[in-house]
Amino acid sequence: MTRVGIVAASGYIGGELIRLLLTHPKVELTTATSRKYAGEYVFRVHPNLRGVTELKFSDYNLATVTERSDVVFTALPHGESIRYIPQLAAAGLKVVDLSADYRLKDPEQYSIWYGFQHPSPDLLGRFVYAVPEINRDEIRHASLLSSPGCMAIATILALTPLLKAKELEIDHDHIIVDAKIGSSGSGGKPSTSTHFSERYSVVRPYAPAGHRHSAEIEQVLSSVAGERVKVSMSAHAVNMVRGILSTCHLFSGKEIEPITLWKAYRGMYSGSYFIRFVRDKKGPFRLPDPKLVTGSNFCDIGFETEQRTGRVVALSAIDNLIKGAAGNAIQSMNLMLGFDEKAGLANAPLHPV
């Protein structure tokens, strides 16, 4: 069994990592750290795990984590992972980081998007930005992985096949993304804006321009397209706990037939278990809806075309805590370690929720 540790395991993402790893057939969860809850049973912070595990949180100690782990997931806040990962990497551990600290290749981008000078730019080149459906081979040969932001991965999965298909003639300077996310995307630390009476029933624009995930999206799409791609992104907080719906608008100088889009999507995602195509003629759920991926690692993708304007509307829905975080990280770990990509993740979504 491969020994796994989690650094900063008390948040929502940490809780999902614990839940999924406890039933993973190939790993043993040995360590879950938390400064605040060291010594407490995990189930006191993640009450859904009562009776499932007797594991206790421990304080972070590099020697202990190194001794007890082969792979470490770091679920630290942005700007915190950079204090821990250089030591973990130097110790020879395989690392899957879920913060933004190693997602961008160009260190100068951290000054622009995150407001700090990156202290270990040499490590940026060693990290692989992990989207298994797009770069499986690269992940298989990596030892340091950076898992994408939740809105970023939803958008990247919706758009990459269309940017890769040269016959679509997409305008690379005019891509618009409207992302809607549930309250768990704000994490477990409360604030005035996440207080129930302020958060309930909202459709709240909280980053109508300049969202940080734009940098990740542009980095991937520009690489795929072979030239600079610009993404204009807006984010909204909406009245659900889990889920993201990314509605992406692309424009072409010519009419695009649906069959061309089907070929692009099926050509890229053939054999990708966690990608499901949703474009039905019947029933209430005719296009992707976050409700139908809740609790799963699936990404549902659909599209429509507007011939009058040359517009393509690409939609993707994910559970932000799983495909948008813990699930994608474990899927990436599976590839890195040579396991079945679906190990520990193949459960169907919950319905109804």
SVG drawing of the C-alpha trace seen along z (x, -y; Angstrom):
<svg xmlns="http://www.w3.org/2000/svg" viewBox="-39 -44 55 46">
<polyline fill="none" stroke="black" stroke-width="0.4" points="0.0,0.0 1.2,-3.5 1.3,-5.7 -0.5,-9.1 -0.4,-12.2 -2.5,-15.3 -1.1,-18.7 -3.9,-21.0 -6.8,-18.5 -9.4,-20.4 -11.0,-22.4 -13.7,-21.2 -11.2,-20.0 -9.2,-18.2 -12.4,-16.5 -13.1,-15.3 -9.5,-14.1 -9.9,-12.1 -13.3,-10.6 -12.1,-9.5 -8.7,-8.2 -10.1,-6.1 -11.8,-3.8 -9.1,-3.9 -8.0,-0.4 -4.3,-1.2 -3.4,-3.7 -3.2,-4.0 -4.0,-7.4 -1.4,-7.7 -1.4,-11.5 -3.8,-14.4 -2.3,-17.6 -4.1,-20.6 -2.6,-23.4 -5.9,-24.3 -7.2,-20.8 -4.1,-18.8 -5.0,-15.9 -8.7,-16.0 -10.5,-13.1 -11.0,-13.8 -14.7,-13.1 -15.1,-16.1 -14.3,-18.4 -15.7,-16.3 -18.7,-14.7 -19.7,-12.7 -16.7,-10.5 -17.9,-9.4 -17.6,-5.6 -15.6,-5.6 -12.2,-6.4 -10.5,-6.9 -7.7,-9.0 -6.7,-12.1 -5.3,-15.3 -1.6,-15.9 0.4,-19.0 2.7,-19.5 6.2,-18.0 8.3,-17.6 10.2,-14.6 7.0,-12.8 5.3,-13.5 8.3,-12.4 8.7,-9.2 5.1,-8.2 4.3,-9.2 5.2,-8.4 2.8,-10.9 1.6,-14.2 -1.5,-16.3 -1.2,-19.9 -4.5,-21.7 -3.1,-24.9 -4.4,-28.4 -2.8,-30.4 0.5,-31.8 1.0,-29.1 2.1,-26.1 5.3,-27.9 6.5,-27.7 6.1,-23.9 6.6,-22.4 10.3,-23.1 11.0,-21.0 8.6,-18.2 10.1,-18.1 13.7,-18.1 12.8,-15.2 11.9,-13.2 8.2,-13.0 5.7,-13.0 3.5,-16.1 0.0,-17.0 -0.6,-20.7 -4.2,-22.0 -3.3,-25.7 -2.5,-28.2 1.2,-28.5 2.6,-26.3 0.0,-26.5 1.5,-29.3 4.7,-28.7 5.9,-32.3 6.9,-33.6 6.1,-37.2 2.4,-36.2 2.3,-35.8 3.0,-39.5 0.2,-40.3 -2.5,-37.9 -1.6,-37.1 0.4,-40.1 3.6,-38.4 7.0,-37.6 7.3,-33.9 10.1,-32.7 10.9,-29.4 10.6,-30.1 13.0,-27.2 10.3,-24.7 7.6,-26.1 9.2,-24.3 9.1,-21.0 5.4,-21.1 3.0,-19.7 -0.4,-21.4 -2.6,-18.3 -5.8,-17.9 -5.8,-14.2 -8.2,-14.4 -5.7,-16.7 -2.1,-15.7 -2.2,-12.1 1.3,-11.2 2.9,-14.3 1.2,-13.5 2.4,-9.8 6.0,-11.0 5.8,-13.7 6.5,-13.7 5.2,-17.2 1.6,-18.0 -0.4,-21.2 -4.2,-20.6 -6.2,-23.4 -8.6,-25.9 -12.2,-24.7 -13.6,-27.3 -10.4,-26.9 -10.7,-23.2 -14.5,-23.4 -13.7,-26.0 -10.6,-24.3 -12.4,-21.0 -15.2,-22.8 -12.9,-24.9 -9.8,-22.9 -11.2,-20.6 -12.6,-23.7 -9.4,-25.6 -7.5,-22.6 -9.7,-22.1 -8.2,-24.5 -11.2,-24.1 -13.4,-26.0 -11.6,-29.3 -12.3,-30.6 -11.6,-34.2 -8.8,-33.9 -9.1,-37.5 -12.8,-37.2 -13.7,-34.4 -16.2,-35.1 -16.7,-32.9 -19.5,-33.2 -18.9,-30.9 -21.4,-30.3 -20.3,-28.6 -21.8,-27.2 -21.0,-28.4 -18.4,-25.7 -16.1,-27.4 -15.5,-30.0 -14.1,-27.4 -15.0,-26.7 -13.9,-29.9 -16.9,-32.2 -17.2,-35.8 -19.9,-38.4 -20.5,-37.5 -20.8,-33.8 -23.2,-34.3 -26.4,-32.4 -28.7,-35.4 -26.4,-37.2 -25.5,-34.2 -28.8,-32.5 -30.8,-33.1 -28.1,-35.2 -26.9,-35.4 -24.0,-37.6 -21.4,-38.9 -18.2,-38.8 -15.5,-38.9 -17.1,-40.4 -13.7,-41.1 -10.1,-40.0 -10.7,-36.7 -7.4,-34.9 -8.4,-31.7 -8.2,-33.6 -4.4,-33.2 -4.6,-29.4 -7.2,-29.2 -5.2,-31.4 -2.0,-29.5 -3.6,-26.2 -5.6,-27.4 -2.7,-29.4 -0.6,-26.3 -3.2,-24.3 -4.0,-27.0 -0.3,-27.8 -0.9,-31.5 -2.0,-34.0 -5.6,-33.4 -7.5,-36.0 -10.3,-35.1 -12.8,-37.5 -14.2,-35.8 -17.0,-36.7 -17.8,-34.8 -21.0,-34.6 -21.9,-33.1 -25.2,-31.3 -27.6,-29.6 -26.2,-26.1 -23.6,-24.4 -21.7,-22.4 -21.2,-22.9 -19.9,-25.0 -21.6,-25.8 -19.2,-27.4 -21.0,-29.0 -18.4,-29.9 -19.1,-32.0 -16.8,-31.7 -17.1,-33.5 -16.2,-32.4 -16.2,-34.1 -18.2,-31.3 -21.2,-29.2 -20.4,-26.2 -22.4,-23.0 -23.0,-20.9 -21.4,-17.8 -18.1,-19.7 -18.3,-20.4 -19.2,-16.8 -16.1,-15.6 -13.9,-18.0 -15.2,-16.8 -15.4,-13.1 -12.0,-13.2 -10.3,-14.6 -12.3,-12.8 -12.7,-9.4 -12.0,-6.9 -12.2,-9.6 -14.5,-8.0 -15.1,-11.2 -16.3,-13.2 -20.0,-12.9 -21.7,-14.7 -25.1,-16.2 -27.2,-17.5 -30.6,-15.9 -33.9,-16.6 -36.1,-15.3 -36.4,-15.6 -35.7,-18.5 -31.9,-18.2 -31.1,-18.8 -27.7,-20.5 -25.1,-20.3 -26.3,-21.1 -24.2,-21.0 -27.0,-19.2 -26.4,-16.0 -22.7,-15.7 -22.9,-16.4 -20.6,-14.0 -18.8,-12.8 -15.7,-13.3 -17.6,-13.7 -17.6,-16.7 -20.7,-17.1 -20.2,-19.0 -22.7,-20.3 -23.0,-23.0 -25.3,-25.0 -24.7,-27.1 -26.1,-30.4 -25.6,-30.6 -26.8,-34.2 -23.9,-35.5 -21.3,-32.7 -21.5,-32.0 -20.8,-28.7 -22.0,-28.3 -20.0,-25.6 -21.2,-24.5 -19.6,-22.4 -20.8,-21.3 -18.7,-19.9 -18.7,-19.4 -16.2,-22.1 -14.9,-20.0 -14.3,-16.9 -13.6,-17.3 -12.8,-20.9 -10.3,-19.9 -10.0,-16.6 -11.2,-14.2 -9.0,-15.6 -6.0,-15.6 -6.6,-11.9 -7.2,-11.1 -3.9,-12.7 -2.2,-10.8 -3.5,-7.6 -1.9,-8.3 1.4,-9.4 1.6,-6.1 0.4,-3.9 -2.9,-3.0 -6.2,-2.7 -7.3,-6.3 -10.7,-5.6 -9.5,-4.1 -11.4,-5.4 -13.4,-7.7 -15.8,-5.7 -19.0,-6.3 -22.0,-7.8 -23.3,-11.2 -26.0,-11.6 -29.6,-12.2 -31.7,-13.8 -29.9,-16.4"/>
</svg>
